[in-house]
Amino acid sequence: MEYLKLFWKHNLENEPVVILYEIDENNERLAIKSIDVFADRHTVNIDDLYANAIEIIPVPTAETFNSHELGNEFYACLISKEEFEQTWNVHHYYGKLDE
């Protein structure tokens, strides 16, 4: 598994500013679970990212996000399984909200 933290710079009031992903590297980089983190640090756990998806696409690598080919508003870094699981379990985010 790979654990990725994605920072999303935007001015959209109802969208997350950080997204944490648990990615299955052996299954085309599909996300197993994700956590949306909002500006007030509350979180929403998503245990089936593809439940309402029309198309399923792999989660890009940190290098792809950081190359800015997907836009300048993204920055990504790898995190530990422990950081992902702690955030998942406590339903609150204590980390940085921007890169």
C-alpha positions as CSV (number, residue, x, y, z in Angstrom):
1,M,0.0,0.0,0.0
2,E,1.0,3.6,-0.6
3,Y,-0.3,6.5,1.5
4,L,-0.5,9.9,-0.1
5,K,-1.4,13.3,1.2
6,L,-2.7,15.7,-1.4
7,F,-2.9,19.5,-0.7
8,W,-5.4,21.3,-2.9
9,K,-5.1,25.1,-3.0
10,H,-8.5,26.7,-3.9
11,N,-11.2,29.1,-2.7
12,L,-14.1,26.6,-2.8
13,E,-16.0,26.8,0.5
14,N,-17.4,23.2,0.5
15,E,-14.4,21.3,-0.9
16,P,-11.5,19.6,1.0
17,V,-8.2,21.3,1.3
18,V,-6.3,18.1,2.0
19,I,-7.1,14.6,0.8
20,L,-5.4,11.5,2.2
21,Y,-5.4,8.3,0.1
22,E,-4.7,4.7,0.8
23,I,-3.6,3.4,-2.6
24,D,-3.3,-0.2,-3.7
25,E,-0.1,-0.1,-5.8
26,N,-0.8,-3.7,-7.0
27,N,-4.2,-2.8,-8.4
28,E,-3.5,-0.1,-10.9
29,R,-3.1,2.5,-8.1
30,L,-6.7,2.5,-7.2
31,A,-7.7,4.0,-3.9
32,I,-8.9,1.7,-1.2
33,K,-10.0,4.5,1.1
34,S,-9.6,8.3,1.3
35,I,-10.2,11.0,3.8
36,D,-11.4,14.5,2.9
37,V,-10.0,17.2,5.2
38,F,-11.7,20.6,5.3
39,A,-10.4,24.0,6.3
40,D,-11.9,23.7,9.9
41,R,-9.9,20.3,10.2
42,H,-13.0,18.1,10.3
43,T,-12.8,15.0,8.1
44,V,-15.0,12.8,6.1
45,N,-13.9,9.2,5.7
46,I,-14.7,7.6,2.4
47,D,-14.5,3.8,2.4
48,D,-15.6,3.4,-1.2
49,L,-14.3,6.2,-3.4
50,Y,-15.8,4.7,-6.5
51,A,-19.4,4.1,-5.2
52,N,-20.9,6.8,-7.4
53,A,-18.1,7.0,-10.0
54,I,-18.9,7.0,-13.7
55,E,-15.3,6.2,-14.5
56,I,-12.6,4.7,-12.3
57,I,-9.1,6.1,-12.8
58,P,-5.9,5.5,-10.8
59,V,-4.6,8.0,-8.3
60,P,-1.6,9.8,-9.8
61,T,1.7,9.6,-8.1
62,A,3.1,12.4,-5.9
63,E,5.6,13.1,-8.7
64,T,2.8,13.6,-11.2
65,F,0.9,15.9,-8.9
66,N,4.1,17.9,-8.2
67,S,5.0,18.2,-11.9
68,H,2.0,20.5,-12.2
69,E,0.7,18.7,-15.3
70,L,-2.6,18.4,-13.4
71,G,-2.6,22.0,-12.3
72,N,-0.7,24.3,-10.1
73,E,-3.1,24.0,-7.2
74,F,-1.9,20.5,-6.2
75,Y,1.0,19.4,-4.1
76,A,1.4,15.8,-2.8
77,C,3.7,13.8,-0.5
78,L,3.9,10.3,0.8
79,I,2.8,9.7,4.4
80,S,2.9,6.8,6.8
81,K,0.2,4.2,7.3
82,E,0.0,5.3,10.9
83,E,-0.8,9.0,10.0
84,F,-3.5,7.8,7.6
85,E,-5.0,5.4,10.2
86,Q,-4.9,7.9,13.1
87,T,-6.8,10.5,11.0
88,W,-9.3,7.9,9.9
89,N,-9.9,6.7,13.5
90,V,-10.1,10.1,15.3
91,H,-12.1,11.9,12.5
92,H,-10.0,15.0,13.0
93,Y,-6.9,16.3,11.2
94,Y,-3.9,17.7,13.1
95,G,-1.5,18.2,10.3
96,K,-0.6,21.1,8.1
97,L,-3.4,22.5,5.8
98,D,-1.0,23.7,3.1
99,E,2.3,22.6,1.8
